């Protein structure tokens, strides 16, 4: 359980999908994290910060720039946390040390005066996507990961490219509803029952990314049509907040370019969407 400092705030972002093909999004991230990093602030990166991650022995500029940005945030007085996504689940302690950030389990909990917030990347709640869940279970296995990371980097990159190609095909052939969170899985998560069968602890509010369907859902309309708009309020029972994905390089005029959530010790929040 992580508590937000009484005089501070927590800032959450996810799904930046950074790579050599996203220079504008990378620059936007650097500006954003510098703007929120200050003493008593907490910065949470809830997965898929990178489009792909084949191991901490990276040799391109994007991870170096991200690590510099997170180190600078720490030097400014902020604590920086990272949660694995479905794209960058192989980030390890070596890169965490380079970036001076803390790796989090999924899920994790944040304490506010307004209640307990469960934070997660979000992919585990998409239980209707059976094919993805099978791959997730396989790829989180320690033996599978050790075998993959033991391969030459060139081979790992080729495998990752093949997986991304299969993922794009899967998405194009799968109904959108199947790739969204499952309503029953969300309901059980509030009660502390995680999709893997473990009891993780009860919560009042759920905060996640992954689905690219930014919205603030309430108990009255838990699966309401997403509305990617800036808004503010106070967390309460049965609320689910979905973070926006980032895309400054090939933006869709109908979609947000990115955004983040700020959460205060009191439980007040502000969802900021970049247009």
DOMI-934902 format. One record per residue: x, y, z of N, C-alpha, C, CB in turn. Coordinates in steps of 0.2 Angstrom, whole numbers, padded with zeros to 4 digits, always signed. Glycine has a CB too. Layout:
% DOMI-934902
XYZXYZXYZXYZ/...
% end
This chain:
% DOMI-934902
+0004-0006+0000+0000+0000+0000+0004+0006+0000-0005+0000+0006/+0003+0011-0005+0007+0017-0005+0002+0023-0003+0010+0018-0012/+0004+0027+0001+0000+0032+0003+0003+0039+0000+0000+0033+0011/-0002+0043-0002+0000+0049-0005+0001+0054+0000-0006+0052-0010/+0007+0058+0000+0008+0062+0005+0003+0068+0006+0015+0066+0004/+0002+0070+0012-0004+0075+0013-0003+0081+0009-0004+0076+0021/+0003+0083+0008+0005+0090+0005+0007+0088-0003+0010+0094+0008/+0006+0082-0005+0009+0080-0011+0003+0078-0016+0014+0075-0011/+0005+0075-0021+0000+0072-0026+0003+0066-0030-0003+0077-0031/-0001+0062-0032+0001+0056-0037-0001+0058-0044-0001+0050-0034/+0003+0056-0049+0002+0057-0056+0003+0051-0059+0007+0063-0059/-0002+0049-0063-0002+0042-0066-0003+0043-0074-0008+0038-0064/+0001+0039-0078+0001+0039-0085+0003+0032-0087+0006+0044-0088/+0001+0030-0093+0002+0023-0096+0001+0024-0103-0003+0018-0093/+0003+0018-0107+0002+0017-0114+0005+0022-0118-0005+0016-0115/+0011+0024-0117+0015+0029-0122+0017+0025-0128+0020+0032-0118/+0019+0019-0127+0021+0015-0133+0027+0018-0136+0015+0014-0138/+0032+0020-0133+0038+0024-0135+0042+0019-0139+0042+0027-0130/+0045+0022-0145+0050+0018-0149+0053+0023-0153+0046+0013-0153/+0058+0021-0157+0061+0025-0162+0057+0029-0167+0067+0022-0166/+0051+0026-0167+0046+0029-0172+0041+0034-0169+0042+0024-0175/+0042+0036-0162+0038+0040-0159+0042+0046-0156+0034+0037-0153/+0046+0050-0160+0050+0055-0157+0046+0061-0153+0054+0058-0162/+0040+0063-0156+0036+0068-0153+0033+0066-0147+0030+0070-0158/+0030+0059-0146+0028+0057-0140+0033+0056-0135+0024+0050-0141/+0039+0054-0137+0044+0054-0132+0046+0061-0129+0051+0051-0135/+0046+0066-0133+0047+0073-0131+0042+0075-0126+0048+0078-0137/+0035+0074-0128+0030+0076-0124+0030+0072-0117+0023+0074-0127/+0032+0066-0117+0033+0063-0111+0039+0066-0106+0035+0055-0112/+0044+0068-0109+0050+0071-0106+0047+0078-0103+0056+0072-0110/+0044+0082-0107+0041+0088-0104+0036+0087-0098+0037+0092-0110/+0032+0082-0099+0027+0080-0094+0030+0078-0087+0022+0075-0096/+0034+0073-0088+0037+0071-0081+0041+0076-0078+0041+0064-0082/+0044+0080-0081+0048+0086-0078+0043+0091-0075+0052+0090-0084/+0037+0092-0078+0032+0096-0075+0029+0094-0069+0027+0098-0081/+0028+0088-0068+0025+0085-0062+0030+0083-0056+0020+0079-0064/+0036+0082-0058+0041+0080-0053+0043+0086-0048+0047+0077-0057/+0041+0085-0042+0043+0090-0037+0043+0086-0030+0038+0096-0037/+0046+0089-0025+0046+0086-0018+0039+0084-0016+0049+0090-0013/+0038+0078-0013+0032+0075-0011+0027+0073-0017+0028+0080-0006/+0029+0072-0023+0025+0070-0028+0027+0063-0030+0026+0075-0035/+0022+0059-0032+0023+0052-0034+0021+0051-0041+0019+0047-0030/+0025+0048-0045+0024+0047-0052+0024+0040-0054+0030+0051-0057/+0018+0038-0056+0017+0031-0058+0016+0030-0065+0010+0029-0054/+0020+0026-0068+0020+0024-0075+0017+0017-0075+0027+0024-0079/+0011+0016-0078+0007+0010-0077+0007+0005-0083+0000+0011-0075/+0013+0005-0086+0014+0000-0091+0013+0002-0098+0009-0006-0090/+0016-0002-0103+0017+0000-0110+0020+0007-0111+0010-0001-0113/+0025+0008-0107+0028+0015-0108+0032+0014-0115+0033+0016-0102/+0034+0007-0116+0038+0006-0122+0034+0001-0127+0045+0002-0121/+0035+0002-0133+0031-0002-0138+0033-0009-0137+0032+0001-0145/+0039-0010-0136+0042-0017-0135+0048-0017-0131+0044-0020-0142/+0049-0022-0127+0055-0022-0123+0058-0030-0123+0054-0020-0115/+0064-0030-0126+0067-0037-0127+0073-0038-0121+0070-0037-0133/+0073-0034-0117+0078-0035-0111+0082-0029-0109+0084-0040-0114/+0085-0029-0104+0088-0023-0101+0095-0021-0105+0089-0023-0094/+0097-0025-0109+0103-0024-0113+0101-0020-0119+0107-0031-0115/+0097-0015-0119+0095-0011-0124+0101-0007-0127+0089-0007-0122/+0101-0005-0133+0106-0001-0136+0104+0005-0140+0111-0006-0140/+0097+0007-0139+0095+0012-0143+0094+0018-0138+0089+0010-0147/+0092+0024-0141+0092+0030-0138+0086+0031-0134+0092+0036-0143/+0080+0028-0136+0074+0029-0132+0074+0027-0125+0068+0026-0136/+0076+0021-0123+0077+0019-0116+0081+0024-0112+0079+0012-0115/+0087+0026-0115+0092+0030-0112+0088+0037-0110+0098+0032-0116/+0084+0040-0115+0081+0046-0113+0076+0045-0108+0078+0049-0120/+0072+0040-0108+0067+0039-0103+0070+0038-0096+0063+0032-0104/+0076+0034-0096+0080+0034-0089+0082+0040-0087+0085+0029-0090/+0085+0044-0092+0087+0051-0089+0081+0055-0087+0090+0055-0095/+0075+0055-0090+0069+0058-0088+0067+0056-0081+0064+0058-0093/+0067+0049-0079+0065+0047-0073+0070+0049-0068+0064+0039-0073/+0077+0048-0069+0082+0050-0064+0081+0058-0063+0089+0049-0067/+0080+0062-0068+0079+0069-0066+0073+0070-0062+0078+0073-0073/+0068+0066-0063+0062+0067-0058+0064+0065-0051+0056+0062-0061/+0068+0060-0050+0070+0058-0043+0074+0064-0040+0074+0051-0044/+0078+0066-0044+0083+0072-0042+0079+0078-0040+0088+0073-0047/+0073+0079-0043+0069+0084-0042+0065+0083-0035+0064+0086-0047/+0065+0077-0033+0062+0076-0026+0056+0071-0027+0059+0082-0023/+0054+0069-0033+0048+0064-0034+0050+0057-0033+0045+0065-0041/+0046+0053-0031+0047+0045-0031+0044+0043-0038+0044+0042-0025/+0047+0039-0041+0044+0036-0048+0043+0029-0047+0049+0038-0054/+0038+0026-0050+0036+0019-0049+0034+0017-0056+0030+0018-0045/+0036+0011-0058+0034+0008-0064+0031+0001-0063+0041+0007-0068/+0026+0000-0067+0022-0006-0067+0022-0009-0074+0014-0005-0065/+0024-0016-0075+0024-0019-0081+0018-0019-0085+0027-0026-0080/+0018-0018-0092+0012-0018-0096+0013-0025-0100+0012-0012-0101/+0009-0025-0105+0009-0031-0109+0015-0031-0115+0003-0033-0113/+0017-0025-0116+0023-0023-0120+0030-0023-0117+0022-0017-0124/+0030-0021-0111+0037-0020-0108+0037-0024-0101+0038-0013-0107/+0034-0030-0101+0034-0034-0095+0041-0037-0093+0029-0040-0096/+0046-0037-0098+0053-0039-0097+0058-0034-0094+0056-0042-0103/+0055-0028-0092+0059-0023-0089+0061-0026-0082+0056-0016-0088/+0068-0025-0081+0070-0028-0075+0074-0023-0070+0075-0034-0076/+0077-0026-0065+0080-0022-0060+0086-0018-0063+0083-0026-0054/+0089-0020-0068+0095-0017-0071+0093-0010-0074+0098-0021-0077/+0087-0010-0078+0085-0004-0081+0081+0000-0075+0080-0005-0086/+0078-0003-0070+0075+0001-0065+0081+0005-0061+0072-0004-0060/+0087+0002-0060+0092+0005-0057+0095+0011-0062+0098+0001-0056/+0095+0010-0068+0097+0015-0073+0093+0021-0072+0097+0013-0080/+0086+0020-0072+0081+0025-0071+0079+0028-0064+0075+0023-0075/+0082+0024-0059+0081+0026-0052+0073+0026-0051+0084+0033-0051/+0070+0021-0053+0063+0020-0052+0062+0014-0048+0058+0021-0058/+0056+0013-0045+0054+0007-0041+0049+0003-0045+0051+0009-0034/+0050-0004-0046+0046-0008-0049+0040-0010-0045+0050-0014-0052/+0034-0010-0047+0028-0012-0043+0025-0019-0046+0023-0007-0044/+0022-0022-0041+0018-0028-0043+0012-0026-0046+0017-0033-0037/+0008-0030-0049+0002-0029-0053-0003-0034-0050+0002-0029-0061/-0008-0032-0046-0010-0025-0044-0006-0022-0038-0017-0024-0043/-0007-0016-0037-0004-0012-0031-0010-0008-0029+0002-0008-0033/-0009-0005-0023-0014-0001-0020-0012+0006-0018-0018-0005-0014/-0016+0011-0018-0014+0018-0016-0019+0020-0011-0014+0023-0022/-0017+0023-0006-0021+0025+0000-0023+0032-0001-0018+0023+0007/-0029+0034+0000-0031+0041+0000-0036+0042+0006-0034+0044-0007/-0038+0048+0008-0043+0049+0013-0050+0047+0010-0043+0056+0015/-0050+0047+0003-0057+0046+0000-0058+0038-0001-0057+0049-0007/-0052+0034+0000-0053+0027+0000-0047+0024-0004-0059+0025-0005/-0047+0017-0005-0042+0014-0007-0042+0013-0015-0041+0007-0004/-0037+0014-0019-0037+0014-0026-0033+0008-0028-0035+0021-0029/-0036+0003-0032-0032-0002-0035-0029+0000-0041-0036-0008-0036/-0022+0000-0042-0019+0002-0049-0017-0004-0052-0014+0007-0047/-0018-0005-0059-0016-0010-0062-0015-0008-0070-0021-0016-0062/-0011-0012-0073-0010-0010-0080-0017-0011-0084-0005-0015-0084/-0020-0016-0082-0027-0017-0085-0028-0024-0089-0029-0011-0088/-0023-0026-0091-0024-0032-0096-0027-0038-0093-0017-0034-0099/-0025-0039-0086-0028-0045-0083-0036-0045-0082-0025-0046-0076/-0039-0039-0082-0046-0038-0082-0049-0040-0088-0048-0031-0080/-0046-0041-0094-0049-0042-0100-0049-0050-0101-0044-0039-0106/-0053-0053-0097-0053-0060-0097-0057-0063-0103-0057-0062-0090/-0061-0059-0106-0064-0062-0112-0059-0064-0118-0069-0058-0115/-0053-0061-0118-0048-0062-0123-0044-0068-0121-0044-0055-0124/-0047-0073-0123-0044-0080-0120-0037-0081-0124-0048-0086-0122/-0036-0079-0130-0030-0080-0133-0024-0076-0130-0030-0078-0141/-0026-0070-0129-0021-0065-0125-0019-0068-0118-0023-0058-0125/-0024-0070-0114-0023-0072-0108-0019-0079-0108-0030-0074-0104/-0019-0083-0113-0015-0089-0113-0008-0087-0114-0017-0093-0119/-0007-0082-0119+0000-0079-0120+0003-0076-0114+0000-0075-0126/-0001-0072-0110+0001-0069-0104+0003-0073-0099-0005-0064-0101/+0000-0079-0098+0002-0084-0093+0008-0087-0095-0004-0089-0092/+0009-0088-0101+0015-0091-0104+0021-0087-0103+0015-0093-0111/+0020-0080-0105+0026-0076-0105+0028-0073-0098+0024-0070-0110/+0024-0074-0093+0026-0072-0087+0029-0078-0083+0019-0070-0083/+0030-0083-0086+0033-0089-0083+0040-0088-0082+0031-0095-0086/+0043-0089-0076+0050-0087-0075+0055-0091-0080+0052-0088-0068/+0053-0097-0081+0057-0102-0086+0057-0099-0093+0055-0109-0086/+0051-0097-0095+0050-0094-0102+0054-0088-0103+0043-0093-0103/+0054-0084-0098+0058-0077-0098+0065-0078-0098+0056-0073-0092/+0067-0083-0094+0075-0084-0094+0077-0087-0100+0076-0089-0088/+0073-0092-0103+0075-0094-0110+0075-0089-0115+0070-0100-0112/+0070-0084-0115+0070-0079-0120+0076-0074-0119+0063-0075-0119/+0077-0072-0113+0082-0067-0112+0089-0070-0113+0082-0065-0105/+0090-0077-0113+0096-0080-0115+0098-0080-0122+0096-0087-0112/+0093-0079-0126+0094-0079-0134+0098-0072-0136+0087-0079-0137/+0102-0073-0141+0105-0067-0144+0100-0061-0145+0109-0068-0150/+0102-0055-0144+0097-0049-0144+0094-0049-0151+0101-0043-0143/+0098-0050-0156+0095-0050-0163+0089-0055-0164+0100-0052-0168/+0090-0061-0161+0085-0066-0161+0079-0064-0157+0087-0073-0159/+0080-0061-0151+0074-0058-0147+0070-0053-0151+0077-0055-0140/+0074-0049-0154+0070-0043-0158+0066-0046-0164+0075-0038-0161/+0069-0051-0167+0065-0055-0172+0059-0058-0169+0069-0060-0176/+0059-0061-0164+0054-0065-0160+0048-0059-0158+0056-0069-0154/+0051-0054-0156+0046-0049-0153+0042-0046-0159+0050-0043-0150/+0046-0045-0165+0042-0042-0171+0037-0047-0173+0048-0041-0176/+0038-0054-0173+0033-0058-0175+0027-0058-0170+0036-0065-0175/+0029-0057-0164+0023-0057-0159+0019-0051-0160+0026-0057-0151/+0022-0045-0162+0018-0039-0163+0014-0040-0169+0023-0033-0164/+0017-0043-0174+0013-0044-0180+0007-0049-0179+0017-0048-0186/+0008-0054-0175+0002-0058-0173-0003-0054-0169+0005-0064-0169/+0000-0050-0164-0005-0046-0160-0009-0041-0164-0001-0042-0155/-0006-0038-0170-0010-0034-0174-0016-0038-0178-0006-0030-0179/-0014-0044-0180-0019-0048-0183-0024-0050-0179-0015-0054-0186/-0022-0052-0173-0027-0054-0168-0032-0048-0166-0024-0056-0161/-0030-0042-0165-0034-0036-0164-0039-0035-0170-0030-0030-0163/-0036-0035-0176-0040-0034-0182-0046-0039-0183-0036-0033-0188/-0045-0045-0180-0050-0050-0181-0054-0052-0175-0046-0057-0183/-0053-0047-0169-0057-0049-0163-0061-0043-0162-0052-0049-0157/-0067-0044-0159-0072-0039-0158-0069-0035-0152-0079-0042-0155/-0071-0028-0153-0068-0023-0148-0070-0025-0141-0070-0016-0149/-0076-0027-0140-0079-0029-0133-0075-0034-0130-0086-0031-0134/-0072-0039-0134-0069-0045-0131-0062-0042-0128-0067-0050-0136/-0059-0037-0131-0053-0034-0129-0054-0029-0123-0049-0031-0135/-0060-0027-0121-0061-0023-0116-0061-0027-0109-0067-0019-0117/-0062-0023-0104-0062-0027-0097-0069-0030-0097-0061-0022-0091/-0068-0036-0093-0074-0040-0092-0078-0037-0086-0072-0047-0091/-0084-0036-0086-0088-0033-0081-0088-0037-0074-0095-0032-0083/-0088-0044-0075-0088-0048-0069-0081-0048-0066-0090-0055-0071/-0076-0048-0070-0069-0047-0067-0068-0041-0063-0064-0048-0073/-0071-0035-0066-0070-0029-0062-0074-0029-0056-0073-0023-0067/-0080-0032-0056-0084-0032-0050-0081-0036-0045-0091-0036-0051/-0078-0042-0046-0074-0046-0042-0068-0042-0039-0072-0053-0045/-0065-0038-0043-0059-0035-0041-0060-0030-0036-0056-0031-0047/-0066-0027-0036-0068-0022-0030-0068-0026-0024-0075-0019-0032/-0070-0032-0024-0071-0036-0018-0065-0040-0016-0077-0042-0019/-0059-0039-0020-0053-0042-0019-0051-0048-0022-0052-0043-0011/-0055-0050-0026-0054-0057-0030-0051-0055-0037-0061-0061-0030/-0045-0057-0038-0041-0056-0044-0043-0061-0049-0034-0055-0043/-0042-0060-0055-0044-0065-0060-0039-0071-0060-0043-0062-0067/-0033-0071-0057-0029-0077-0056-0032-0081-0050-0022-0075-0055/-0037-0079-0047-0040-0083-0041-0037-0081-0034-0038-0090-0042/-0032-0077-0034-0030-0074-0028-0034-0069-0025-0022-0072-0028/-0034-0068-0018-0037-0063-0015-0032-0057-0014-0040-0065-0008/-0033-0052-0017-0027-0046-0016-0029-0041-0012-0026-0044-0023/-0035-0040-0010-0038-0035-0005-0043-0031-0009-0032-0030-0004/-0048-0028-0005-0053-0024-0007-0051-0017-0009-0059-0024-0002/-0055-0014-0013-0054-0007-0015-0060-0003-0016-0049-0007-0021/-0060+0003-0017-0066+0007-0018-0066+0009-0026-0066+0014-0014/-0060+0011-0028-0059+0013-0035-0054+0009-0039-0057+0021-0035/-0054+0008-0045-0049+0005-0049-0047+0010-0055-0052-0001-0053/-0040+0010-0055-0037+0014-0060-0033+0010-0065-0033+0020-0057/-0033+0010-0071-0029+0006-0076-0029+0010-0083-0033-0001-0077/-0024+0007-0087-0024+0009-0094-0025+0003-0098-0016+0011-0095/-0021+0002-0103-0021-0004-0107-0027-0004-0113-0022-0010-0103/-0033-0002-0111-0038-0003-0116-0038+0003-0121-0045-0004-0113/-0035+0008-0120-0035+0014-0124-0042+0017-0125-0032+0013-0131/-0046+0016-0119-0053+0019-0119-0054+0024-0113-0058+0013-0119/-0050+0029-0113-0050+0034-0108-0057+0036-0106-0046+0040-0110/-0059+0035-0099-0065+0037-0097-0065+0037-0089-0071+0033-0100/-0070+0040-0086-0072+0039-0079-0078+0036-0079-0072+0046-0075/-0078+0029-0076-0084+0025-0076-0087+0026-0068-0083+0018-0078/-0093+0026-0067-0096+0026-0060-0100+0019-0059-0100+0032-0059/-0102+0018-0053-0105+0013-0051-0112+0013-0055-0107+0012-0043/-0115+0019-0056-0121+0019-0059-0121+0017-0067-0124+0026-0059/-0115+0018-0070-0114+0016-0077-0107+0013-0078-0115+0022-0082/-0106+0007-0075-0099+0004-0075-0096+0003-0082-0099-0002-0071/-0100+0002-0087-0097+0001-0094-0100+0006-0098-0099-0006-0096/-0101+0013-0096-0103+0018-0100-0099+0019-0106-0104+0024-0096/-0101+0022-0111-0097+0024-0117-0092+0029-0115-0102+0028-0123/-0085+0027-0117-0080+0031-0115-0080+0038-0118-0073+0028-0118/-0078+0043-0114-0078+0050-0116-0071+0052-0114-0083+0054-0113/-0066+0053-0119-0060+0055-0117-0059+0063-0117-0055+0053-0123/-0062+0065-0111-0062+0073-0110-0059+0074-0103-0069+0075-0110/-0056+0080-0102-0053+0082-0096-0059+0083-0091-0049+0088-0096/-0058+0080-0085-0063+0081-0079-0060+0080-0073-0069+0076-0081/-0064+0082-0067-0061+0082-0061-0067+0079-0056-0059+0088-0058/-0065+0077-0050-0070+0075-0046-0067+0072-0039-0075+0069-0049/-0070+0067-0036-0068+0064-0030-0069+0056-0031-0071+0067-0023/-0064+0052-0029-0065+0045-0030-0070+0043-0025-0058+0041-0029/-0074+0038-0027-0079+0035-0023-0080+0027-0025-0086+0039-0024/-0084+0024-0021-0085+0017-0022-0088+0016-0029-0090+0014-0017/-0085+0010-0032-0087+0008-0039-0085+0012-0044-0095+0008-0039/-0080+0017-0043-0078+0021-0049-0072+0017-0052-0075+0028-0046/-0072+0018-0059-0066+0015-0063-0064+0020-0068-0068+0008-0066/-0057+0022-0067-0054+0027-0071-0049+0024-0076-0051+0033-0067/-0050+0025-0082-0046+0022-0088-0042+0028-0090-0050+0019-0093/-0035+0027-0090-0030+0032-0093-0030+0032-0100-0023+0030-0090/-0028+0038-0103-0028+0038-0110-0021+0036-0113-0029+0045-0113/-0021+0033-0119-0015+0031-0122-0012+0038-0125-0016+0026-0128/-0006+0037-0127-0002+0043-0130+0000+0042-0137+0004+0045-0126/-0001+0047-0141+0001+0047-0148+0001+0054-0151-0004+0043-0152/+0007+0057-0151+0009+0063-0154+0011+0063-0161+0014+0067-0149/+0013+0057-0163+0016+0056-0169+0012+0055-0175+0021+0051-0169/+0007+0051-0174+0001+0050-0179-0005+0051-0176+0002+0043-0182/-0007+0057-0173-0013+0057-0170-0019+0057-0174-0013+0064-0166/-0025+0054-0171-0031+0054-0174-0035+0060-0171-0035+0047-0172/-0038+0064-0176-0041+0070-0174-0047+0069-0169-0044+0074-0180/-0050+0063-0169-0055+0061-0165-0053+0058-0158-0060+0055-0168/-0047+0057-0157-0044+0054-0151-0039+0059-0147-0040+0048-0152/-0038+0058-0141-0033+0062-0137-0026+0060-0139-0034+0061-0130/-0022+0065-0138-0014+0064-0140-0011+0061-0134-0011+0070-0141/-0014+0061-0128-0011+0058-0122-0015+0061-0116-0004+0060-0121/-0012+0060-0110-0015+0063-0104-0013+0059-0098-0022+0063-0104/-0015+0061-0092-0013+0058-0086-0018+0060-0080-0006+0061-0084/-0018+0056-0075-0022+0058-0069-0018+0060-0063-0026+0051-0067/-0021+0065-0060-0018+0068-0054-0022+0066-0048-0016+0075-0054/-0020+0063-0043-0024+0061-0037-0021+0064-0031-0024+0053-0037/-0025+0067-0027-0023+0070-0021-0024+0066-0015-0026+0077-0020/-0021+0067-0009-0022+0064-0003-0029+0064-0001-0017+0067+0003/-0032+0069-0002-0039+0070+0000-0044+0065-0004-0042+0077-0001/-0042+0062-0010-0046+0058-0014-0048+0062-0020-0052+0055-0010/-0047+0069-0020-0049+0073-0026-0044+0071-0032-0048+0080-0025/-0047+0071-0038-0043+0069-0044-0045+0074-0050-0045+0062-0046/-0040+0074-0054-0041+0078-0060-0038+0074-0066-0037+0085-0060/-0042+0072-0071-0040+0069-0077-0039+0074-0082-0046+0064-0079/-0033+0074-0085-0031+0079-0090-0030+0076-0096-0024+0083-0087/-0033+0078-0101-0033+0075-0108-0030+0080-0113-0040+0072-0111/-0024+0078-0116-0021+0082-0121-0024+0081-0128-0013+0080-0121/-0026+0087-0131-0029+0087-0137-0024+0091-0142-0036+0091-0137/
% end
